Amino acid sequence: MKIIDNTISKQELVELAEESFSDFVKAVVDIEKQIMVIDAELHSDEESLLLQEGSKQINLWGINIYPTKNSDEWIEFDSVINIRPRLKNFSRFVEDESIQKEIIAIVNNLVK
């Protein structure tokens, strides 16, 4: 697992994807700190690392990044950690469009 708080190249993501799930990498984004963790088998492992580093769970969202897809379709907002009934997120999908936009901006800022 790797915390991305500066930048990572798209090519690095492609290589990580090829080593794990073939075409994507799992990531958890902290929308408050504007960082993410990548390269784990489970979103919950990435979430645990960020919690250990002082992140708050309310700010953590699981995604999948497909680095070879076009930038308008390379983020999939799907993870078990996103199920949060008390935040009105009842599915694995990030349902709040404003949170989706925050995640997109953070990922686009971190991946060059």
C-alpha positions in Angstrom: 0.0 0.0 0.0 1.1 3.5 -0.8 -0.2 6.8 0.5 -0.3 9.4 -2.3 -0.1 12.8 -0.9 1.9 14.4 -3.7 1.6 12.9 -7.2 1.9 9.6 -9.0 2.2 9.1 -12.7 -0.5 7.4 -14.8 2.2 5.0 -16.0 2.9 3.9 -12.4 -0.8 3.2 -11.9 -0.9 1.1 -15.1 2.0 -0.9 -13.8 0.4 -1.4 -10.4 -2.9 -2.4 -12.1 -1.1 -5.0 -14.3 0.5 -6.5 -11.1 -2.8 -6.9 -9.3 -6.3 -6.7 -10.9 -5.0 -6.4 -14.5 -6.8 -3.2 -15.5 -7.5 -1.2 -12.3 -6.2 -0.3 -8.8 -8.2 0.0 -5.7 -7.9 3.3 -3.9 -9.4 5.1 -0.9 -9.6 8.9 -1.0 -9.6 11.2 2.0 -11.6 14.1 0.8 -10.6 16.3 3.7 -6.8 15.7 3.5 -7.0 15.4 -0.3 -4.8 12.3 -0.3 -5.4 8.7 -1.3 -4.0 5.2 -0.6 -3.6 2.8 -3.5 -2.4 -0.7 -4.2 -4.1 -3.1 -1.8 -6.3 -6.1 -2.4 -9.1 -4.7 -0.3 -10.4 -1.1 0.2 -10.8 -1.9 3.9 -7.0 -2.3 4.2 -6.5 1.1 2.6 -9.2 2.6 4.9 -7.4 1.1 7.9 -4.1 2.6 7.0 -5.6 6.1 6.6 -7.5 5.7 9.9 -4.1 4.9 11.6 -2.7 8.0 10.0 -5.4 10.2 11.6 -8.0 10.4 8.9 -11.7 10.4 9.9 -13.9 7.7 8.4 -16.6 10.2 7.4 -14.0 11.5 4.8 -13.0 8.2 3.3 -14.4 6.9 0.1 -13.5 3.7 -1.8 -13.0 3.8 -5.6 -11.4 1.9 -8.4 -9.1 3.6 -10.9 -8.8 2.3 -14.5 -5.6 4.2 -15.6 -5.9 3.2 -19.3 -9.5 4.5 -19.7 -10.4 8.1 -20.7 -10.3 10.6 -17.9 -14.1 10.9 -17.9 -14.6 7.2 -17.2 -11.5 6.1 -15.3 -13.0 6.4 -11.8 -15.5 3.8 -10.5 -17.2 4.9 -7.3 -17.8 1.3 -6.0 -16.7 -0.1 -2.7 -18.2 -1.9 0.3 -16.7 0.8 2.6 -19.1 3.3 0.9 -22.2 1.8 2.5 -23.1 4.4 5.1 -26.8 4.5 6.0 -26.3 7.3 8.5 -24.9 9.5 5.7 -27.8 8.4 3.4 -25.4 6.4 1.2 -27.2 3.0 1.1 -25.2 1.4 -1.7 -21.6 0.6 -2.6 -21.7 3.5 -5.0 -20.9 7.1 -3.9 -24.3 8.5 -4.4 -23.7 12.2 -3.5 -22.6 14.0 -6.7 -20.7 16.7 -4.8 -18.6 14.0 -3.1 -18.0 12.4 -6.5 -16.8 15.8 -7.9 -14.4 16.2 -4.9 -13.0 12.7 -5.5 -12.5 13.4 -9.2 -10.7 16.6 -8.5 -8.5 15.0 -5.9 -7.6 12.1 -8.1 -6.9 14.3 -11.1 -4.7 16.5 -8.9 -2.7 13.5 -7.6 -2.3 11.6 -10.9 -0.2 13.2 -13.5 
